[in-house]
């Protein structure tokens, strides 16, 4: 796979995060009088505070370690009013080390149960807001201890993933311990029972914002007792009795905003809320299937109240909240944010709506229900882009994640909806995302980079990203010490590197070095970042110039290290693909040899051919195929057990993908160039699976299988094995029926090897292996083979052109025949001296068909412009070919095809300035 998309960040284990580091190094202040440098310690304190406030926590700690002055300033409590620990390893030891800085900590964001357990060790008694995600494993006990130690807590948000192990007991503890609580949003609680909700109503008089989202059961009657609530969300919650609810909740005296999105609410309940509640201003009922099917709801008069649904114009609806007539269209949220005279109540409503909309859009994008294309193209994409400009960081992150998610159709096959992607681009989304990616907030960086990566699967969007400077931004983020940021940036470079036009730009931006460094930096515990880095390097290595950059940056060693040590199949597949691409430039650089000489490389690739994952086997076989073009690698692969492994692979891939079949046959083809390997392949049972692959309908598969059988047939033992295993009918079929000229050509050459007389003496002994013999009729097989070889040669023969060439010595007549006979791809074939000698000897064969076939083959191998034509011409001189060719050209009994082809070969030798040997 050359690219990858992601719907959401995968769940991380406890070891998959970066520990915060606060070095205790102290250095003397710089002395400008002595060394001529600026004395940064002389900056005003407020300027230094401003500088520190623009840094993430890791960089702030690092900068604090540069001198005594900045260490003191960096520990100032005003810089530690908020803390985002989601990307860091946060345990009790780390919390204890941070405790002295967190006396005035107000806001905390964390990720996972392990981090939750450590929160109490911060001793941040003044903590006002706690926000956590990946909270599936957080228990009642942990949450109860947290709230017991933080009685001043005003906001608690856990989600959007489900809090499966939290029950109503923990909610009661929250109510009892946090009397100042104003906002409580929890996702995925199994049962929010009445006693828990009544405890909130009794002990939290300031609780104005409640969100029980995606819960299995909520006691709706008890919610009617929380008289302080102004904003209530039960989005995604099931088992709500809407008939009961509509008669209770409209009595809540302060209720302003109600979110019932993604529920089964119907038009009757919505109508009652809108008509009966005196305080209610907004009902958000987005993606409610029952409501959407009832067209009558669209005609209900809302009496100045706002109903937001998928069938409504959401931007227009939001604009009705404002008295100013200028606040219209898609800029309504931006106009509100920029307004100098904000109404407090309206500000609260819009802030709540931004959060609700971002949550609903993300959840809808994740579930990807059918029938929403019109919504996404008409206003969904624009809503996400508008929310990306929110002043609320969590709304921005969620909107960016929503953009990354809603464009994805199939993340496994890297498939996105091009219409949605281009809608984001048309509405200015690329620039917005790149601006978020440049934020100092690492959460925004990672989500924006993920969105850019997914959008860049579309070639038009990728071009826009590059034109907007996105490659430099992503290359910079790939150097981040935050693994999540680096991972998403590497994913962006992976997808952008699919385009040939972007490869050099990535290299110029330092992307190659950054990707290689990522592999060394996260060599353990970072499967996601390793897969993306290796995938991007694989794409880049397909370019000749970039492949050299990869090697110079240490990429060979890094990729071999992954192939040897990593156990994750995605990483193995991309590492093997990268090594295959590095080895594909054998004629233009030394990477092929370099990969083969890297310690453990060949052994690792051979081992990967035994992987249970087809993609890994395919890329490993492809790498061995490319590496086998180097003579030393070819023998080293065999020594590493490559013959046995590849034969086993070929035997097991009868039902595999054509890609795997092609590479398995191709690797055996490459190894079989060596006669010793060819004999070993036959001995290990490689003939039968190659014959089976030669019967494939896939052109690439049967072409490579024909090449391997051609090489194997050079050896008389293998030739007889091919006959015995039923290979003649398979090769005859290829020779006559394949749409690939190369497949037909190599099948004909294999048949010519088999029946030029070499196996007759061996066949007379009655065995082709240690103890096995099959009854075959060599005469019948020979007649069949020669008949189809002749038919193949005649397909390149124009009787009029041959007659004209025979009657004339003019070069133009031969040129016409040559162009008709040319097989372009055959110029890439490289033959050994023994093979060339075999064809020269075949010119003397008693069979006129084999003479014509040999001459035709030598034409292909010596045509000017062929990659190895000069090499073949030199070998032919050593084999005394000129004399034999002249004899063939002048023989009275030779067929006209043999005569004309022999003359063409002689002309080719003259072109290559090879002195004829007479």
C-alpha positions in Angstrom: 0.0 0.0 0.0 1.4 3.4 -0.9 -0.8 5.5 1.3 -2.9 5.4 4.4 -5.9 7.3 5.9 -7.0 7.4 9.5 -10.4 7.9 11.0 -9.2 8.6 14.6 -6.2 8.2 16.8 -5.7 4.6 17.8 -5.9 3.8 21.5 -2.5 4.1 23.1 -0.9 1.8 25.6 0.7 3.1 28.7 4.2 2.7 27.2 3.3 4.6 24.0 3.9 8.1 25.4 6.8 10.4 25.9 7.9 11.1 29.4 8.1 14.7 30.4 11.7 15.7 31.1 12.9 18.5 33.4 16.7 18.5 33.3 18.4 19.8 36.4 21.4 21.1 34.3 22.7 24.5 35.4 25.0 26.6 33.2 26.6 29.9 33.9 25.0 33.0 32.3 26.5 34.0 29.1 28.8 37.0 29.3 28.4 39.3 26.3 31.6 41.2 27.2 33.7 38.1 26.8 32.2 36.2 23.9 30.1 38.8 22.0 26.8 37.0 22.4 23.5 38.7 23.5 22.8 38.3 27.2 19.3 36.8 27.0 19.0 36.8 30.7 18.8 40.6 30.6 15.4 40.5 28.9 12.5 41.9 31.0 10.7 39.3 33.0 7.3 40.0 31.3 9.0 39.4 27.9 10.4 36.1 29.0 7.0 35.1 30.4 5.4 35.9 27.0 8.1 33.7 25.4 7.5 30.8 27.8 3.7 31.1 27.3 4.1 30.4 23.6 5.9 27.1 24.2 4.6 23.6 25.0 5.4 22.2 28.3 8.3 20.1 27.2 10.0 23.0 25.4 9.2 25.3 28.4 11.0 22.9 30.7 13.9 22.5 28.3 14.3 26.3 28.0 14.2 26.6 31.8 17.3 24.4 32.0 19.5 26.8 30.1 20.4 29.1 33.0 19.6 29.9 36.6 17.6 33.0 35.8 15.3 31.3 33.3 15.0 28.3 35.5 13.4 30.5 38.2 11.2 32.3 35.7 10.2 29.1 34.0 8.9 27.7 37.3 6.7 30.7 38.0 3.2 29.7 38.9 1.6 32.0 36.4 3.0 29.8 33.6 1.5 26.6 35.1 -2.1 27.5 35.4 -3.0 24.9 32.8 -1.3 21.6 31.8 -1.9 19.3 28.9 -0.5 15.8 29.6 -2.1 13.8 26.8 1.0 13.2 24.8 3.2 12.4 27.8 3.9 9.5 30.1 2.3 10.7 33.3 2.6 8.6 36.4 2.8 9.2 40.1 6.6 9.8 40.0 6.2 12.4 37.3 3.2 14.0 39.1 5.3 14.3 42.3 8.1 16.0 40.4 5.7 18.5 39.0 3.8 19.2 42.2 5.9 22.2 43.2 5.0 24.0 40.0 1.3 23.1 40.2 0.2 25.0 43.3 -1.9 27.3 41.2 -2.9 24.8 38.5 -6.4 25.6 37.2 -6.9 23.4 34.1 -5.7 19.9 33.4 -6.1 17.6 30.4 -5.0 14.0 30.6 -5.3 10.7 28.6 -5.9 7.2 30.0 -6.5 5.5 33.3 -2.8 5.5 34.3 -2.7 9.3 34.1 -5.9 9.5 36.0 -4.5 7.5 38.8 -1.5 10.0 39.1 -3.5 13.2 39.1 -3.9 13.3 42.9 -0.1 13.3 43.3 0.0 16.8 41.6 -1.5 18.1 44.9 -3.2 20.8 42.8 -5.9 21.6 45.3 -7.0 24.7 43.4 -7.8 22.7 40.2 -10.9 24.1 38.5 -11.2 22.1 35.3 -10.3 18.5 34.5 -10.7 17.1 30.9 -9.8 13.5 30.1 -10.1 11.2 27.1 -9.4 7.5 26.5 -11.2 6.9 29.8 -12.6 3.4 29.2 -10.6 1.9 32.0 -11.1 4.6 34.6 -13.1 3.2 37.5 -15.5 4.6 40.1 -12.7 4.3 42.7 -10.2 6.4 40.7 -12.8 9.1 39.8 -14.0 9.2 43.4 -10.5 9.8 44.7 -9.9 12.5 42.1 -13.0 14.5 43.0 -12.4 14.0 46.8 -9.0 15.7 46.4 -10.3 18.6 44.3 -13.3 20.1 46.0 -12.9 23.4 44.1 -13.6 21.6 40.8 -16.0 23.5 38.5 -15.8 21.5 35.3 -15.3 17.7 34.7 -15.4 16.3 31.2 -14.6 12.7 30.3 -15.0 11.5 26.7 -15.8 11.3 23.9 -14.9 7.6 24.2 -17.1 5.6 26.5 -16.5 5.5 30.3 -17.6 1.9 30.5 -16.4 1.3 34.1 -17.9 4.4 35.6 -21.3 4.1 37.3 -23.8 6.3 39.0 -21.9 5.7 42.3 -19.1 7.9 41.0 -21.6 10.6 39.9 -22.9 10.6 43.5 -19.3 11.1 44.7 -18.9 14.0 42.3 -22.0 15.6 43.7 -20.9 15.2 47.3 -17.3 16.3 46.9 -17.6 19.1 44.4 -20.3 21.6 45.5 -18.9 24.3 43.2 -19.4 22.1 40.1 -20.8 24.1 37.1 -20.2 21.7 34.2 -20.4 17.9 34.0 -20.0 16.0 30.7 -19.6 12.3 30.7 -19.8 9.8 27.8 -20.8 6.2 27.6 -22.1 5.7 31.2 -24.1 2.5 31.4 -26.7 3.6 33.9 -27.1 7.1 35.3 -29.7 6.3 37.9 -32.0 8.6 39.8 -30.1 8.8 43.1 -27.0 10.0 41.3 -28.9 12.7 39.4 -30.8 13.8 42.5 -27.5 14.1 44.4 -26.3 16.5 41.7 -29.5 18.5 42.1 -29.2 18.7 45.9 -25.4 19.3 46.3 -24.4 21.2 43.2 -26.5 24.4 43.1 -24.3 26.0 40.4 -24.5 23.1 38.0 -25.6 24.7 34.7 -24.2 22.4 32.0 -24.9 18.7 32.0 -24.0 16.3 29.3 -24.8 12.6 29.5 -23.7 11.5 26.0 -24.0 8.1 24.4 -25.2 6.6 27.7 -27.2 3.4 27.8 -29.7 4.6 30.3 -30.4 7.9 32.0 -33.2 8.5 34.5 -35.0 11.2 32.6 -37.5 12.0 35.4 -34.6 12.7 37.8 -33.1 15.2 35.3 -36.2 17.2 35.7 -35.2 17.9 39.3 -31.9 19.7 38.4 -33.5 23.1 38.4 -30.1 24.9 38.0 -29.4 23.4 34.6 -29.2 25.8 31.6 -27.6 23.5 29.0 -28.5 19.8 28.8 -27.2 17.2 26.3 -28.3 13.6 26.1 -27.0 13.2 22.5 -26.6 9.5 21.5 -28.3 8.3 24.7 -30.7 5.4 24.2 -33.8 4.2 26.1 -35.2 7.7 26.8 -39.0 7.9 27.2 -39.6 11.0 25.2 -43.3 11.0 26.1 -42.3 11.4 29.8 -39.5 13.8 29.1 -41.5 16.2 27.1 -43.9 16.7 30.0 -41.1 17.2 32.5 -38.1 19.0 31.0 -40.0 21.9 29.6 -40.7 22.9 33.3 -37.0 23.4 34.0 -37.0 27.1 34.7 -33.5 28.0 33.5 -33.1 25.6 30.5 -31.8 27.5 27.5 -30.2 24.8 25.3 -31.2 21.2 24.8 -29.2 18.7 22.7 -31.0 15.5 21.7 -28.9 14.8 18.6 -28.5 11.2 17.4 -31.5 9.9 19.4 -34.8 8.5 18.4 -36.8 11.6 19.4 -39.8 12.3 17.3 -41.6 15.4 16.2 -44.2 15.3 19.0 -41.6 15.7 21.7 -39.7 18.4 19.8 -42.9 20.3 19.2 -43.8 20.2 22.9 -40.3 21.4 24.0 -40.5 24.3 21.5 -44.1 25.3 22.4 -44.2 24.7 26.2 -40.8 25.7 27.6 -40.6 29.4 28.5 -36.9 29.6 28.8 -35.7 27.3 26.0 -33.9 29.1 23.2 -32.3 26.3 21.2 -33.0 22.6 20.5 -30.3 20.7 18.7 -31.7 17.6 17.0 -29.1 16.7 14.5 -29.0 13.2 12.9 -32.3 12.1 14.5 -33.7 9.5 12.0 -37.2 9.4 13.3 -37.5 13.2 13.3 -36.0 13.5 9.8 -38.5 11.1 8.4 -41.5 13.2 9.7 -41.8 16.0 7.2 -44.4 17.8 9.3 -41.7 19.0 11.7 -40.4 21.3 9.0 -43.6 23.4 9.1 -43.8 23.9 12.9 -43.6 27.5 14.0 -40.9 27.7 16.6 -42.0 31.1 18.1 -38.6 32.7 18.0 -36.8 29.5 19.2 -34.2 27.7 17.2 -34.4 24.1 16.0 -31.2 22.8 14.5 -31.6 19.6 12.4 -30.0 18.1 9.3 -32.8 19.3 7.1 -32.4 22.9 8.3 -30.0 25.6 7.2 -27.8 25.6 10.3 -25.9 28.8 9.5 -29.1 30.7 8.8 -30.6 29.4 12.0 -27.6 30.5 14.1 -27.9 34.0 12.5 -31.4 34.3 13.9 -29.9 34.4 17.4 -28.5 37.8 16.7 -30.3 41.1 16.6 -27.7 42.5 14.1 -28.7 42.0 10.5 -25.0 41.8 9.4 -24.5 38.4 11.0 -25.6 36.2 8.2 -24.4 33.2 6.2 -21.4 31.1 6.9 -19.5 33.9 8.7 -22.0 34.0 11.5 -19.7 32.3 14.0 -16.7 34.4 13.0 -18.7 37.6 13.2 -19.8 36.6 16.7 -16.2 35.9 17.8 -15.0 39.2 16.5 -17.9 41.2 18.0 -16.8 43.8 20.5 -20.2 44.1 22.2 -21.1 40.5 23.2 -24.2 39.7 25.1 -23.4 37.4 28.0 -26.3 35.0 27.5 -25.8 34.8 23.8 -22.1 34.2 24.4 -22.9 31.3 26.6 -25.3 29.9 24.0 -22.8 30.1 21.1 -20.0 28.7 23.2 -22.2 25.7 24.1 -23.4 25.3 20.5 -19.9 25.2 19.2 -19.1 22.3 21.6 -22.3 20.5 20.8 -21.9 20.9 17.0 -18.3 19.7 17.0 -19.2 16.7 19.1 -22.2 15.8 16.9 -20.3 16.2 13.6 -17.4 14.1 14.8 -19.7 11.3 16.0 -21.7 11.4 12.8 -18.5 11.3 10.7 -17.3 8.3 12.7 -20.5 6.3 12.2 -20.6 7.5 8.5 -24.4 6.8 8.0 -25.7 6.5 4.5 -27.6 9.4 2.8 -25.6 12.3 4.3 -23.6 13.3 1.2 -25.9 16.3 0.5 -25.5 17.5 4.1 -21.8 17.2 4.2 -21.3 19.0 0.9 -24.0 21.6 1.5 -23.1 22.7 5.1 -21.3 19.9 7.1 -17.9 20.7 5.7 -18.4 24.4 6.1 -19.5 23.9 9.7 -16.4 21.9 10.5 -14.2 24.6 9.0 -16.0 27.3 11.0 -15.6 25.4 14.2 -11.9 25.0 13.5 -11.7 28.8 14.1 -13.3 28.5 17.5 -11.6 30.0 20.5 -12.2 26.7 22.4 -9.2 24.5 21.9 -11.1 21.2 22.3 -13.7 22.4 19.7 -10.9 23.2 17.3 -9.3 19.7 17.8 -12.6 18.0 17.5 -13.5 19.9 14.3 -10.1 19.0 12.8 -10.6 15.4 13.7 -14.0 15.6 12.1 -12.5 16.8 8.8 -10.0 14.0 9.0 -12.8 11.5 9.5 -15.7 12.6 7.3 -13.7 12.3 4.1 -12.8 8.7 4.7 -14.7 6.0 2.9 -12.4 3.0 3.6 -9.4 3.6 5.8 -7.9 0.1 5.1 -7.8 0.8 1.4 -6.9 4.5 1.7 -10.1 5.5 0.0 -11.7 8.9 0.5 -14.7 10.8 -0.9 -13.1 13.1 -3.4 -16.2 15.4 -3.5 -16.0 16.0 0.3 -12.2 16.5 0.2 -12.5 19.1 -2.6 -15.3 20.8 -0.8 -12.9 21.3 2.2 -10.3 22.7 -0.3 -12.8 25.1 -2.0 -13.9 26.5 1.3 -10.3 27.4 2.3 -9.8 24.4 4.6 -6.3 23.7 3.6 -5.0 27.1 4.8 -7.0 26.8 8.0 -5.6 23.3 8.7 -2.0 24.4 8.0 -2.5 27.3 10.4 -3.6 24.9 13.1 -0.7 22.7 12.3 1.6 25.7 13.1 0.0 26.2 16.5 2.2 25.6 19.6 -0.6 23.4 21.0 0.4 19.8 20.2 -3.1 18.5 20.3 -4.1 20.9 17.4 -0.9 20.0 15.6 -1.6 16.3 15.6 -5.3 16.6 14.6 -4.6 19.1 11.9 -1.8 17.0 10.5 -4.1 13.9 10.4 -6.7 15.9 8.5 -4.1 17.1 6.0 -2.8 13.5 5.6 -6.3 12.1 4.8 -7.2 14.9 2.5 -3.9 14.5 0.6 -5.0 11.2 -0.7 -6.8 13.3 -3.3 -4.3 14.5 -5.9 -5.9 17.9 -6.3 -5.9 18.5 -2.5 -2.3 17.2 -2.3 -1.3 19.8 -4.9 -3.0 22.5 -2.9 -1.3 21.4 0.3 2.1 21.6 -1.4 1.4 25.0 -3.0 0.3 26.4 0.4 3.6 25.4 2.0 2.3 22.2 3.7 5.3 20.1 2.9 7.6 22.3 4.9 5.1 22.4 7.8 4.7 18.6 7.8 8.5 18.1 7.6 8.9 20.3 10.6 6.2 18.5 12.6 7.8 15.2 11.8 10.7 16.4 13.9 8.4 16.9 16.9 9.3 15.2 20.2 5.6 14.5 20.6 5.0 11.1 19.1 1.4 11.7 18.1 2.3 14.9 16.2 5.2 13.2 14.5 3.1 10.2 13.6 0.4 12.3 11.9 3.0 14.4 10.1 4.7 11.3 8.8 1.3 10.1 7.6 0.9 13.4 5.7 4.3 13.0 4.1 3.4 9.4 3.2 0.3 10.4 1.3 2.0 13.4 -0.3 4.9 11.3 -1.5 2.6 9.3 -3.7 2.8 12.1 -6.2 6.0 12.1 -8.2 5.9 15.9 -8.3 6.1 16.1 -4.5 9.0 13.8 -3.8 11.8 16.2 -4.5 10.0 18.9 -2.4 9.8 16.6 0.6 13.6 15.9 0.2 14.4 19.6 -0.1 12.3 20.3 3.0 14.5 17.8 5.0 11.6 15.3 5.1 13.8 12.3 4.3 16.2 12.9 7.2 13.2 13.6 9.5 11.5 10.3 8.6 14.7 8.3 9.0 15.2 10.0 12.4 11.7 9.0 13.4 12.5 5.3 13.0 15.5 5.6 15.3 13.7 7.8 17.8 10.6 5.5 18.1 12.2 2.2 17.3 10.2 0.6 20.1 6.6 1.3 21.2 5.6 3.4 18.2 4.1 1.1 15.6 2.0 3.8 14.1 4.8 6.3 13.6 7.1 3.6 12.3 4.6 2.4 9.7 4.0 5.9 8.4 7.7 6.8 8.4 8.6 3.6 6.5 5.6 4.0 4.1 6.7 7.5 3.3 10.3 6.4 2.8 9.1 3.5 0.5 7.3 6.0 -1.7 10.3 8.4 -1.8 12.7 5.5 -2.5 10.9 4.8 -5.7 12.5 8.0 -7.1 16.2 7.6 -8.1 17.4 10.8 -6.6 15.4 10.5 -3.4 16.5 6.9 -3.0 20.1 8.2 -2.6 18.8 10.8 -0.1 17.3 7.9 1.9 20.6 6.0 1.9 22.7 9.0 2.8 20.4 9.7 5.7 20.9 6.2 7.1 17.7 4.8 5.8 19.1 1.5 4.8 20.2 0.7 8.3 16.9 2.1 9.8 14.7 0.0 7.4 16.7 -3.2 7.9 16.4 -2.6 11.7 12.6 -2.5 11.3 12.5 -5.6 9.1 14.6 -7.5 11.6 13.1 -6.4 14.9 9.6 -5.0 14.5 6.7 -7.5 15.0 3.9 -5.3 13.7 2.8 -6.4 10.3 2.2 -2.9 9.0 5.7 -1.8 9.8 7.2 -5.0 8.3 5.2 -4.5 5.1 6.3 -0.9 4.6 9.9 -1.6 5.6 10.1 -4.4 3.1 8.5 -2.3 0.4 11.0 0.5 1.1 13.9 -1.9 0.8 12.4 -3.2 -2.4 12.3 0.3 -3.9 15.8 1.1 -2.7 17.0 -2.0 -4.5 15.2 -1.2 -7.7 17.8 1.3 -8.9 20.7 -1.1 -9.5 21.7 0.4 -12.8 21.8 4.0 -11.5 23.1 3.9 -7.9 24.7 1.5 -5.4 21.6 1.1 -3.1 21.0 -2.5 -4.3 24.4 -3.6 -3.1 24.2 -1.5 0.0 20.9 -3.2 1.1 22.4 -6.6 0.5 25.5 -5.8 2.5 23.6 -4.4 5.5 24.0 -6.9 8.3 21.0 -9.2 8.6 19.0 -7.6 5.7 18.7 -10.7 3.5 18.0 -13.0 6.4 15.3 -10.7 7.6 13.6 -10.5 4.2 13.8 -14.3 3.8 12.2 -14.7 7.2 9.4 -12.2 6.3 8.4 -14.4 3.3 7.1 -16.8 6.0 4.9 -14.1 7.6 1.2 -15.0 8.2 0.3 -11.7 6.6 0.1 -11.6 2.8 1.1 -8.0 2.4 4.3 -8.7 4.3 5.1 -11.8 2.2 4.4 -9.9 -1.0 6.7 -7.0 -0.2 9.5 -9.2 1.2 9.4 -11.3 -2.0 9.5 -8.1 -4.1 12.5 -6.9 -2.2 14.3 -10.3 -2.8 13.4 -10.1 -6.5 15.0 -6.7 -6.8 18.0 -7.6 -4.8 18.6 -10.7 -6.8 19.7 -8.6 -9.8 23.0 -8.1 -8.0 25.3 -11.1 -8.4 26.6 -11.1 -4.8 23.1 -10.6 -3.4 21.8 -13.5 -5.5 24.2 -16.0 -3.9 23.8 -14.5 -0.5 20.0 -14.8 -0.7 20.4 -18.5 -1.5 22.9 -19.0 1.3 20.3 -17.4 3.7 17.7 -20.0 2.8 16.0 -17.9 0.1 15.5 -20.7 -2.3 13.7 -23.0 0.1 11.6 -20.0 1.4 10.6 -18.8 -2.0 9.7 -22.2 -3.3 7.5 -22.7 -0.2 6.0 -19.3 -0.8 5.3 -20.2 -4.5 3.7 -23.5 -3.4 1.4 -21.8 -1.0 0.2 -18.8 -3.0 -2.1 -20.5 -5.5 -5.1 -18.6 -4.0 -3.2 -15.5 -3.1 -3.4 -12.1 -4.7 -1.8 -11.6 -8.2 0.7 -9.2 -6.5 2.1 -11.9 -4.2 2.1 -14.5 -7.0 4.0 -12.2 -9.3 6.7 -11.4 -6.7 7.1 -15.0 -5.6 7.6 -16.0 -9.3 9.8 -13.0 -9.9 12.1 -13.7 -6.9 12.6 -17.3 -8.2 13.2 -15.9 -11.7 15.9 -13.6 -10.3 17.6 -16.3 -8.2 17.5 -18.8 -11.1 19.9 -16.7 -13.2 22.5 -18.6 -11.3 22.7 -22.2 -12.5 23.4 -23.5 -9.0 20.3 -21.7 -7.8 18.3 -23.0 -10.8 19.3 -26.5 -9.9 18.4 -25.9 -6.2 15.0 -24.5 -7.2 14.2 -27.6 -9.2 15.4 -29.9 -6.5 13.3 -28.1 -3.8 10.1 -28.6 -5.9 9.9 -25.2 -7.5 8.9 -26.4 -11.0 5.3 -27.4 -10.2 4.3 -24.1 -8.6 5.9 -22.1 -11.3 3.9 -24.1 -13.9 0.8 -23.4 -11.9 1.5 -19.7 -11.9 2.2 -19.8 -15.6 -1.4 -20.9 -16.1 -2.6 -17.7 -14.3 -4.8 -15.3 -16.2 -3.0 -12.4 -14.7 -0.5 -11.1 -17.3 2.1 -10.0 -14.7 2.0 -13.4 -13.0 2.3 -15.7 -16.0 5.0 -13.4 -17.5 7.3 -13.7 -14.5 6.5 -17.4 -14.2 7.5 -17.9 -17.8 10.8 -16.0 -17.1 11.6 -18.3 -14.2 10.8 -21.4 -16.3 12.9 -20.1 -19.1 15.9 -19.9 -16.7 15.1 -23.3 -15.2 14.8 -25.0 -18.6 18.5 -24.2 -19.3 19.4 -27.1 -17.0 18.5 -30.4 -18.6 17.3 -31.9 -15.3 14.9 -29.1 -14.8 13.9 -29.2 -18.4 12.8 -32.8 -18.0 11.0 -31.9 -14.8 9.0 -29.3 -16.6 8.0 -31.9 -19.2 7.0 -34.4 -16.6 5.1 -31.9 -14.5 2.9 -30.9 -17.5 4.7 -27.7 -18.2 4.7 -28.1 -22.0 1.0 -27.5 -22.4 1.2 -24.5 -20.0 4.1 -22.9 -22.0 2.5 -23.7 -25.3 -0.7 -21.9 -24.1 1.4 -18.9 -23.1 3.3 -18.9 -26.3 0.2 -18.8 -28.4 -2.4 -17.0 -26.2 -0.8 -14.5 -23.8 -1.4 -10.8 -24.5 2.1 -10.1 -23.2 4.7 -10.3 -25.9 7.3 -10.9 -23.3 5.4 -13.9 -21.8 5.1 -15.4 -25.3 8.7 -14.7 -26.0 10.1 -16.3 -22.8 7.7 -19.3 -23.1 9.0 -19.9 -26.6 12.6 -19.7 -25.4 11.9 -22.1 -22.6 10.4 -24.6 -25.0 13.4 -24.1 -27.3 15.8 -24.9 -24.5 13.8 -28.0 -23.6 13.8 -29.5 -27.1 17.2 -28.5 -28.6 18.4 -32.0 -27.9 20.0 -31.6 -24.5 17.5 -33.6 -22.5 17.3 -36.6 -24.9 20.2 -38.4 -23.5 19.2 -37.7 -19.9 15.6 -38.7 -20.6 16.8 -42.1 -22.0 18.1 -42.9 -18.5 14.4 -42.9 -17.3 14.6 -40.6 -14.3 14.6 -36.9 -13.6 15.0 -37.1 -9.8 16.3 -39.4 -7.2 13.5 -42.0 -7.3 10.7 -40.5 -9.3 9.8 -41.0 -13.0 6.8 -40.1 -14.9 5.8 -41.6 -18.3 6.0 -38.8 -20.8 6.2 -38.8 -24.6 9.1 -36.5 -25.5 8.4 -36.9 -29.2 4.8 -35.7 -28.8 5.8 -32.9 -26.5 8.5 -31.8 -28.9 6.2 -31.7 -31.9 3.7 -29.6 -29.9 6.4 -27.2 -28.7 8.0 -26.8 -32.2 4.6 -26.2 -33.8 3.8 -23.3 -31.4 7.4 -21.9 -31.5 7.0 -21.6 -35.3 3.6 -20.0 -35.0 5.1 -17.5 -32.5 8.0 -16.5 -34.8 5.6 -16.1 -37.7 3.6 -13.5 -35.8 6.6 -11.2 -36.2 7.0 -12.0 -39.9 5.6 -10.0 -42.8 6.0 -12.1 -45.9 6.4 -9.1 -48.2 8.9 -7.4 -45.9 10.9 -10.7 -45.7 10.9 -11.2 -49.4 12.0 -7.6 -50.0 14.8 -8.0 -47.4 15.9 -11.3 -48.9 16.2 -9.7 -52.4 18.0 -6.6 -51.2 21.1 -5.7 -49.3 19.7 -2.2 -48.5 19.6 -1.4 -44.7 16.1 0.0 -45.1 14.6 -3.4 -45.9 16.2 -4.9 -42.8 15.1 -1.9 -40.7 11.5 -2.6 -41.7 11.7 -6.2 -40.5 13.5 -5.2 -37.3 10.8 -2.8 -36.2 8.1 -5.4 -36.8 10.1 -7.9 -34.8 11.1 -5.7 -31.9 9.9 -6.6 -28.4 10.6 -3.5 -26.4 10.7 -5.1 -23.0 13.2 -7.8 -24.1 15.9 -5.1 -24.1 15.9 -5.4 -20.3 16.9 -9.0 -20.3 20.5 -9.9 -19.5 21.9 -13.2 -20.6 25.0 -15.0 -19.4 27.8 -16.2 -21.7 26.4 -19.8 -21.5 23.0 -18.7 -22.5 24.3 -16.7 -25.5 26.4 -19.7 -26.4 23.3 -21.9 -26.2 21.5 -19.7 -28.8 24.5 -19.6 -31.0 24.8 -23.4 -31.0 21.0 -23.6 -31.7 21.7 -21.8 -35.0 23.4 -25.1 -36.1 20.4 -27.2 -34.9 18.9 -29.6 -37.4 15.5 -28.0 -36.7 14.8 -25.1 -39.0 12.3 -23.8 -36.4 14.9 -23.7 -33.6 17.3 -22.0 -36.0 14.7 -19.3 -36.6 13.9 -19.0 -32.8 17.6 -18.7 -31.9 18.2 -16.0 -34.5 15.0 -14.1 -33.4 16.2 -14.3 -29.7 19.6 -12.9 -30.6 17.9 -10.1 -32.5 16.1 -9.0 -29.3 19.3 -9.3 -27.2 21.4 -7.1 -29.5 19.1 -4.5 -30.7 20.6 -1.0 -30.3 19.1 0.8 -27.3 18.7 -2.4 -25.3 20.0 -2.1 -21.7 22.4 -5.0 -22.1 22.9 -5.0 -25.9 26.6 -4.1 -25.8 27.2 -6.8 -23.1 25.5 -9.4 -25.3 27.4 -8.3 -28.4 30.6 -8.8 -26.5 29.6 -12.3 -25.4 28.7 -13.2 -28.9 32.2 -12.3 -30.1 33.6 -14.7 -27.5 31.2 -17.4 -28.7 32.3 -17.0 -32.4 28.9 -16.0 -33.3 29.7 -14.0 -36.4 30.8 -17.1 -38.4 27.8 -19.0 -37.3 25.5 -16.1 -38.2 26.9 -15.7 -41.7 26.5 -19.4 -42.2 22.9 -19.3 -41.1 22.2 -16.3 -43.3 23.7 -18.0 -46.3 22.3 -21.5 -45.8 20.2 -22.7 -48.7 18.0 -24.9 -46.6 17.4 -22.5 -43.7 14.0 -20.9 -43.5 13.8 -17.3 -44.7 13.1 -16.1 -41.1 16.3 -17.6 -39.8 18.3 -16.0 -42.7 16.8 -12.5 -42.3 17.1 -12.5 -38.5 20.7 -13.7 -38.7 21.5 -10.7 -41.1 19.9 -8.3 -38.6 22.0 -9.7 -35.7 25.1 -9.2 -37.8 24.1 -5.6 -38.5 23.5 -5.1 -34.7 27.0 -6.4 -34.0 28.5 -4.0 -36.5 26.5 -1.2 -34.8 28.1 -2.1 -31.5 31.5 -2.1 -33.1 32.3 -5.7 -32.3 35.0 -7.1 -34.7 33.7 -10.2 -36.3 35.8 -13.3 -35.6 36.1 -15.5 -38.7 
